[in-house]
């Protein structure tokens, strides 16, 4: 009778897991995103976009910086990554829209979340392309192109003080 009860309980637990009533334990490295995992690429290697803790990593894949969440207004973001004040910040949500722009600047960003072009008058000295938690830090000028590395472009921030040498 005792063995029959054990089989019954194990059967109920197994059926509950299949039905999704009881979630299976999270196991990093099994190729299935579960629990608190941000990613699970089926291995425990740190040198790829998904580290051994199943968190997305940016460095080493052509990205220049990594930051969870936003860093605040455009001046804070530009000071942190470029050492310059912010000119303009553009968000991508099916198309680029201007979130903020400093007085005296005329900027534009066009394209999609894979490839975008930007212009700035006066020139930008640095451009940030945010993809998920990852940043590309690109050179400035009057215009430029951005191609995503791995994740879709979510923000383009133009930085500089407007001084053209």
C-alpha positions in Angstrom: 0.0 0.0 0.0 2.9 2.4 0.9 4.5 1.8 -2.6 1.2 2.4 -4.3 0.8 5.7 -2.5 4.3 6.8 -3.5 3.6 5.9 -7.2 0.3 7.9 -6.9 2.0 11.0 -5.5 4.8 10.9 -8.0 2.3 10.5 -10.8 0.3 13.5 -9.6 3.5 15.6 -9.4 4.6 14.5 -12.9 1.2 15.3 -14.4 1.1 18.7 -12.6 4.5 19.6 -14.1 3.4 18.6 -17.6 0.1 20.6 -17.1 2.1 23.6 -15.9 0.6 23.6 -12.4 4.0 23.0 -10.8 6.9 24.7 -12.6 10.0 22.6 -13.2 13.1 23.8 -11.4 15.2 26.4 -13.3 18.3 24.8 -14.7 20.8 27.1 -16.4 22.4 25.6 -19.4 19.7 23.3 -20.5 18.6 25.4 -23.5 15.2 26.3 -22.0 14.5 29.8 -20.5 12.8 29.2 -17.1 12.4 30.9 -13.8 14.6 34.0 -13.4 16.7 33.3 -16.5 17.2 36.1 -19.1 18.5 33.6 -21.6 19.6 29.9 -21.8 21.7 29.0 -24.8 22.3 25.4 -23.7 25.8 25.9 -22.3 27.6 27.3 -19.3 30.2 29.4 -21.3 30.7 33.0 -20.3 32.2 34.2 -23.6 28.9 34.3 -25.4 25.9 36.6 -25.2 24.4 34.3 -22.5 26.7 33.8 -19.5 27.0 30.8 -17.2 24.4 32.4 -14.8 21.9 32.7 -17.7 22.1 36.5 -17.8 22.5 38.4 -21.1 26.1 39.8 -21.5 27.2 42.4 -23.9 30.9 42.9 -23.5 33.1 40.9 -25.9 30.5 40.9 -28.7 31.4 44.3 -30.1 29.5 46.3 -27.5 31.3 48.9 -25.6 29.3 49.1 -22.4 26.5 47.3 -20.5 23.9 48.7 -18.2 20.6 47.3 -17.0 17.8 49.8 -17.4 18.3 53.4 -18.4 20.8 55.7 -16.9 18.5 58.7 -16.8 18.2 61.8 -18.9 20.3 62.3 -22.0 22.9 64.5 -20.2 23.5 61.7 -17.6 23.8 59.0 -20.3 26.1 61.1 -22.5 28.3 62.2 -19.6 28.7 58.5 -18.5 29.7 57.1 -21.9 31.0 60.1 -23.9 32.0 62.8 -21.3 29.8 65.3 -23.2 26.4 66.8 -22.6 23.4 65.3 -24.4 22.1 66.7 -27.7 19.1 64.5 -28.5 17.6 61.1 -27.7 15.5 59.1 -30.1 13.4 56.1 -29.2 12.5 53.2 -31.5 9.0 51.7 -31.3 8.2 50.6 -34.9 9.8 53.9 -36.0 12.1 56.5 -34.5 10.6 59.3 -32.5 12.3 62.2 -30.7 12.2 61.9 -26.9 14.3 65.0 -26.1 16.5 67.5 -27.9 18.7 70.4 -26.6 17.9 73.9 -27.9 19.9 75.0 -30.9 20.3 71.5 -32.4 18.6 70.0 -35.4 18.8 66.2 -35.3 17.1 63.3 -37.1 17.2 59.5 -36.9 15.7 57.2 -39.6 15.6 53.5 -40.3 14.6 50.5 -38.2 15.8 48.5 -35.2 18.5 46.8 -37.4 19.9 49.7 -39.4 19.6 53.4 -38.8 21.1 56.7 -40.0 21.4 59.9 -38.1 22.1 63.6 -38.7 23.1 66.4 -36.3 23.5 70.1 -36.9 25.8 71.2 -35.2 27.8 68.0 -35.2 27.6 65.3 -32.6 30.9 64.3 -31.0 29.6 60.8 -29.9 26.6 58.6 -30.6 25.2 55.9 -28.4 23.1 53.0 -29.8 21.3 51.1 -27.1 20.3 47.5 -27.7 18.7 45.8 -24.7 21.3 46.3 -21.9 24.1 46.8 -24.4 25.6 50.0 -25.8 27.6 50.8 -28.9 29.6 54.0 -28.5 30.1 55.4 -32.0 32.0 58.4 -33.4 30.1 61.6 -34.0 30.1 64.1 -36.9 27.3 65.6 -39.0 25.9 62.2 -40.0 26.4 58.5 -39.5 25.1 55.0 -39.8 24.3 52.4 -37.1 23.9 48.7 -37.5 22.7 46.5 -34.7 25.1 43.9 -33.4 22.8 41.3 -31.9 19.7 42.9 -30.4 17.4 45.5 -32.0 18.2 49.2 -31.6 15.9 50.7 -28.9 17.5 54.2 -28.5 19.9 56.4 -30.3 21.4 59.2 -28.3 23.5 62.0 -29.8 26.1 63.7 -27.5 28.3 66.8 -27.8 28.6 70.4 -26.9 27.8 71.8 -30.4 31.3 73.1 -30.9 32.6 72.3 -34.4 36.4 72.8 -34.6 
